[in-house]
Amino acid sequence: MDPSPVPYFPVNEFGPLMKGLVIGGVGIIHVFLAQFAIGGGMLLYYFERAGQRGMPDARTFVDSTFKILVLVSFVLGALTGVAMWFTTIQVGARTIGLMVDEFHWLWATEWVWFAIEISAGYAFYRFGPTLDDRTRRRLLAIYAAAAWMSLFWINGILAWQLTPGRWLDGGGMWSGFFNPSFWPSLLFRTA
């Protein structure tokens, strides 16, 4: 009997491709889409402000590009996000179980920001062309800020997997979250 407080989960073995290549491949696509959503939201907010300050082409760019941003990042991001959970649970259920158990409130916080991001994105997608300038700007600001806050929380949880730091010594959730690679990876992902 394993004395570990972490429950035992069975692991499926699908050969050499599953652990490395499938998770890595899906992860690369998913992270690219997430970065596209975050950076795209910030860029479109910038262009929205430019459009409201006398550059009419900027507003046209926002209206046409945001539709692509939403459809690509939201739809494909949802598919690859589910694929990430599915593949990681298949080959590392114990690790995923520990991560969810240790950081469940932080996951909940990330999901709240993600829900705000999705809600603001779909609201702008649906109502953007009919909204007044101030509301358009605010909605894009909410979208961009919520996307970055989602990144902030997910970054700490994922960086913990690479460099758990003082968490290994019983430092607790916040020691695991603000681990040695938290700030460098957040800066890298933001830039």
MIKELUM-669665 format. One record per residue: residue in one letter; x, y, z of N, C-alpha, C in turn. Coordinates in steps of 0.02 Angstrom, whole numbers, padded with zeros to 5 digits, always signed. Example, Ala and Ser with C-alpha at 12.3 -4.5 7.8 and 13.67 -1.06 7.14 Angstrom:
2
a+00660-00284+00390+00615-00225+00390+00660-00165+00390;s+00642-00112+00354+00684-00053+00357+00645+00002+00394;
This chain:
191
m+00042-00060+00000+00000+00000+00000+00044+00062+00000;d+00029+00108-00043+00067+00170-00049+00048+00216+00009;p+00096+00238+00050+00079+00281+00107+00067+00354+00088;s+00073+00370+00025+00064+00439+00002-00007+00463+00013;p-00016+00527+00033-00084+00553+00041-00120+00566-00025;v-00083+00560-00080-00112+00571-00146-00145+00505-00168;p-00208+00507-00187-00241+00445-00209-00207+00414-00269;y-00214+00349-00275-00187+00313-00332-00235+00319-00390;f-00208+00335-00448-00248+00336-00510-00212+00291-00560;p-00250+00252-00598-00217+00211-00649-00189+00254-00705;v-00136+00231-00735-00105+00266-00790-00111+00223-00853;n-00132+00253-00906-00137+00218-00970-00073+00229-01009;e-00049+00177-01039+00012+00181-01079-00006+00169-01152;f+00008+00218-01194-00010+00213-01264+00051+00211-01309;g+00108+00196-01281+00168+00193-01321+00208+00258-01316;p+00263+00261-01353+00308+00318-01345+00280+00385-01368;l+00230+00385-01412+00204+00448-01437+00161+00485-01385;m+00128+00449-01342+00078+00480-01299+00108+00531-01251;k+00154+00510-01210+00178+00554-01157+00211+00617-01184;g+00256+00610-01228+00293+00669-01251+00261+00706-01308;l+00252+00671-01362+00232+00705-01424+00160+00729-01425;v+00115+00688-01400+00044+00708-01403+00031+00766-01356;i+00053+00760-01294+00043+00815-01246+00081+00877-01269;g+00142+00868-01292+00180+00925-01316+00149+00958-01377;g+00126+00918-01424+00095+00946-01484+00030+00983-01469;v-00013+00953-01429-00075+00986-01410-00060+01048-01369;g-00011+01042-01324+00007+01099-01281+00033+01158-01321;i+00074+01146-01370+00101+01200-01412+00045+01237-01447;i-00001+01199-01476-00058+01230-01511-00101+01269-01462;h-00115+01240-01404-00158+01273-01355-00126+01337-01328;v-00062+01335-01313-00028+01394-01287-00024+01448-01341;f-00012+01428-01403-00012+01477-01457-00079+01513-01462;l-00133+01475-01458-00200+01505-01462-00213+01550-01402;a-00190+01529-01343-00200+01570-01283-00161+01636-01290;q-00099+01631-01313-00059+01692-01323-00090+01737-01376;f-00119+01707-01427-00154+01743-01479-00213+01782-01449;a-00250+01750-01405-00308+01782-01373-00285+01839-01327;i-00233+01829-01289-00209+01880-01241-00178+01939-01278;g-00129+01925-01320-00097+01978-01358-00144+02012-01406;g-00187+01972-01438-00236+02000-01484-00284+02047-01449;g-00305+02029-01389-00350+02073-01351-00317+02139-01334;m-00254+02136-01314-00218+02198-01298-00208+02241-01360;l-00190+02209-01415-00179+02245-01477-00244+02276-01503;l-00298+02240-01499-00361+02266-01523-00387+02323-01479;y-00372+02321-01414-00389+02377-01371-00350+02439-01394;y-00286+02430-01409-00245+02485-01433-00275+02515-01498;f-00292+02471-01545-00321+02495-01608-00390+02527-01598;e-00428+02502-01550-00493+02533-01536-00483+02605-01512;r-00435+02615-01468-00420+02683-01445-00396+02727-01503;a-00354+02698-01546-00331+02736-01604-00389+02754-01649;g-00435+02707-01659-00493+02720-01701-00538+02775-01673;q-00542+02778-01607-00583+02829-01576-00548+02897-01573;r-00484+02898-01589-00446+02961-01590-00432+02985-01660;g-00472+02962-01708-00467+02990-01775-00437+02946-01828;m-00426+02882-01814-00401+02837-01865-00457+02787-01883;p-00500+02803-01930-00558+02761-01945-00539+02690-01968;d-00483+02683-02001-00462+02616-02023-00448+02570-01963;a-00427+02600-01908-00413+02559-01849-00476+02526-01822;r-00531+02563-01822-00594+02534-01798-00618+02478-01845;t-00611+02488-01909-00628+02436-01957-00586+02374-01946;f-00522+02385-01932-00477+02329-01917-00501+02291-01855;v-00520+02327-01803-00544+02295-01741-00606+02253-01755;d-00654+02282-01790-00717+02246-01802-00706+02182-01844;s-00662+02185-01893-00651+02126-01934-00605+02075-01900;t-00554+02099-01866-00505+02054-01836-00532+02020-01774;f-00574+02055-01735-00599+02025-01673-00640+01962-01688;k-00677+01963-01742-00716+01903-01760-00670+01843-01772;i-00615+01855-01805-00567+01801-01817-00536+01779-01750;l-00518+01827-01709-00489+01812-01643-00535+01768-01603;v-00598+01787-01599-00646+01749-01559-00657+01679-01588;l-00668+01675-01652-00683+01610-01681-00623+01563-01677;v-00564+01588-01692-00505+01545-01690-00485+01527-01619;s-00475+01578-01577-00449+01564-01510-00501+01531-01465;f-00564+01551-01470-00615+01522-01426-00632+01451-01446;v-00645+01440-01510-00667+01374-01532-00609+01324-01530;l-00554+01341-01563-00497+01295-01563-00465+01291-01494;g-00465+01346-01457-00438+01345-01389-00478+01299-01344;a-00544+01299-01352-00586+01254-01312-00571+01181-01329;l-00564+01167-01393-00550+01098-01413-00482+01075-01388;t-00431+01117-01396-00364+01097-01374-00359+01097-01298;g-00398+01140-01264-00398+01139-01191-00426+01073-01164;v-00481+01051-01192-00509+00986-01173-00460+00930-01190;a-00428+00935-01248-00379+00885-01268-00320+00883-01219;m-00299+00941-01195-00244+00942-01146-00263+00905-01082;w-00323+00920-01056-00345+00885-00995-00351+00811-01008;f-00380+00792-01064-00389+00721-01079-00323+00684-01084;t-00275+00711-01121-00212+00676-01131-00171+00675-01066;t-00171+00729-01028-00131+00729-00966-00162+00682-00914;i-00227+00679-00911-00259+00633-00864-00246+00561-00883;q-00241+00547-00947-00228+00479-00970-00159+00454-00948;v-00109+00497-00951-00041+00473-00937-00013+00497-00870;g-00045+00545-00838-00019+00570-00775-00074+00589-00727;a-00122+00544-00717-00180+00561-00676-00160+00579-00604;r-00111+00546-00578-00090+00560-00509-00062+00631-00504;t-00023+00651-00552+00005+00719-00552-00050+00770-00560;i-00097+00758-00606-00152+00805-00616-00196+00807-00554;g-00208+00750-00523-00246+00748-00461-00214+00789-00406;l-00148+00783-00399-00111+00822-00349-00115+00896-00365;m-00108+00914-00428-00110+00984-00448-00179+01014-00434;v-00232+00978-00450-00299+01003-00437-00312+01007-00362;d-00290+00957-00325-00300+00956-00253-00263+01014-00219;e-00201+01025-00239-00160+01077-00207-00183+01147-00226;f-00205+01157-00287-00220+01224-00311-00294+01234-00330;h-00340+01198-00298-00409+01201-00321-00439+01271-00316;w-00422+01311-00265-00449+01379-00261-00417+01424-00313;l-00355+01411-00330-00323+01451-00383-00351+01432-00451;w-00366+01368-00461-00400+01347-00522-00467+01382-00528;a-00504+01384-00472-00569+01418-00473-00561+01491-00490;t-00510+01523-00463-00497+01594-00478-00482+01602-00552;e-00440+01558-00579-00424+01562-00650-00486+01552-00693;w-00529+01506-00673-00590+01494-00712-00637+01553-00710;v-00639+01589-00654-00681+01650-00651-00655+01701-00701;w-00589+01713-00702-00561+01761-00750-00572+01737-00822;f-00566+01672-00832-00578+01645-00899-00651+01655-00920;a-00697+01646-00874-00768+01657-00889-00781+01730-00905;i-00748+01775-00869-00755+01847-00885-00727+01861-00954;e-00669+01832-00970-00639+01841-01036-00686+01817-01091;i-00712+01758-01083-00757+01730-01134-00821+01772-01140;s-00849+01792-01083-00910+01832-01085-00899+01899-01119;a-00844+01932-01102-00829+01997-01133-00815+01987-01208;g-00780+01934-01225-00765+01920-01295-00827+01908-01336;y-00870+01866-01311-00932+01853-01348-00978+01914-01350;a-00979+01952-01296-01020+02014-01295-00995+02062-01349;f-00929+02070-01354-00901+02115-01405-00914+02086-01474;y-00906+02022-01481-00919+01989-01546-00991+02001-01569;r-01038+01995-01522-01108+02001-01540-01132+02073-01546;f-01111+02116-01498-01139+02183-01494-01090+02239-01512;g-01026+02222-01523-00976+02273-01535-00993+02326-01586;p-01016+02308-01645-01030+02359-01696-01086+02407-01677;t-01129+02388-01631-01186+02432-01612-01174+02472-01548;l-01118+02460-01515-01105+02494-01451-01074+02563-01462;d-01083+02606-01412-01051+02672-01414-00976+02663-01400;d-00938+02715-01415-00865+02711-01410-00841+02692-01340;r-00868+02724-01290-00846+02712-01221-00858+02639-01201;t-00916+02612-01218-00932+02543-01200-00888+02494-01239;r-00875+02508-01302-00830+02466-01341-00761+02463-01309;r-00735+02521-01291-00669+02525-01261-00667+02486-01195;r-00719+02496-01154-00721+02461-01089-00726+02385-01098;l-00767+02364-01145-00775+02292-01156-00710+02260-01180;l-00675+02295-01225-00610+02269-01247-00558+02270-01191;a-00561+02321-01148-00516+02324-01090-00530+02267-01042;i-00594+02253-01030-00612+02197-00987-00588+02131-01017;y-00598+02123-01081-00575+02063-01115-00499+02054-01108;a-00461+02107-01124-00388+02102-01121-00363+02091-01050;a-00392+02126-01002-00370+02118-00932-00388+02049-00906;a-00447+02025-00921-00468+01958-00898-00425+01904-00930;a-00408+01912-00993-00364+01863-01026-00296+01861-00992;w-00269+01919-00974-00204+01921-00942-00208+01893-00871;m-00262+01907-00835-00270+01880-00768-00277+01804-00770;s-00310+01778-00820-00314+01706-00829-00243+01678-00839;l-00203+01712-00879-00134+01692-00888-00095+01694-00823;f-00105+01747-00783-00070+01754-00719-00080+01693-00675;w-00142+01672-00667-00158+01617-00622-00135+01550-00651;i-00146+01539-00714-00125+01475-00744-00049+01470-00746;n-00015+01525-00755+00058+01526-00757+00087+01499-00692;g+00062+01522-00635+00088+01499-00571+00078+01425-00560;i+00020+01401-00580+00005+01330-00571+00050+01287-00616;l+00057+01307-00678+00097+01268-00725+00172+01274-00710;a+00194+01333-00689+00265+01342-00671+00283+01299-00611;w+00235+01287-00566+00246+01243-00508+00267+01173-00530;q+00240+01150-00586+00258+01084-00610+00332+01080-00630;l+00360+01136-00652+00430+01137-00672+00477+01151-00614;t+00458+01199-00572+00502+01220-00516+00459+01230-00454;p+00444+01177-00417+00401+01183-00358+00431+01224-00301;g+00496+01234-00301+00529+01277-00252+00517+01255-00180;r+00499+01302-00136+00490+01289-00065+00428+01246-00051;w+00386+01236-00101+00328+01193-00092+00349+01123-00071;l+00405+01099-00098+00430+01033-00081+00447+01026-00007;d+00464+01081+00025+00481+01080+00096+00420+01093+00140;g+00360+01088+00112+00300+01100+00150+00281+01173+00154;g+00303+01212+00106+00290+01284+00106+00219+01304+00092;g+00178+01260+00067+00108+01275+00056+00093+01299-00015;m+00030+01314-00025+00005+01331-00091+00039+01392-00121;w+00046+01446-00081+00075+01507-00109+00149+01499-00125;s+00184+01458-00086+00254+01444-00103+00259+01406-00169;g+00212+01361-00181+00210+01326-00244+00191+01371-00302;f+00143+01417-00289+00119+01461-00342+00173+01512-00361;f+00200+01547-00312+00254+01596-00326+00321+01560-00322;n+00330+01514-00367+00390+01472-00369+00446+01508-00405;p+00506+01479-00407+00563+01514-00438+00553+01535-00511;s+00514+01498-00549+00505+01517-00619+00441+01556-00632;f+00404+01575-00580+00341+01611-00590+00351+01677-00626;w+00392+01722-00598+00400+01789-00627+00434+01787-00695;p+00488+01749-00704+00518+01746-00771+00469+01720-00824;s+00432+01667-00807+00386+01640-00857+00327+01687-00870;l+00304+01722-00818+00250+01771-00829+00274+01828-00874;l+00334+01852-00861+00362+01905-00903+00370+01880-00975;f+00396+01820-00983+00406+01792-01050+00340+01783-01086;r+00289+01757-01051+00224+01746-01083+00188+01812-01098;t+00201+01863-01058+00169+01928-01070+00202+01964-01129;a+00268+01957-01134+00304+01991-01187+00291+01957-01251;
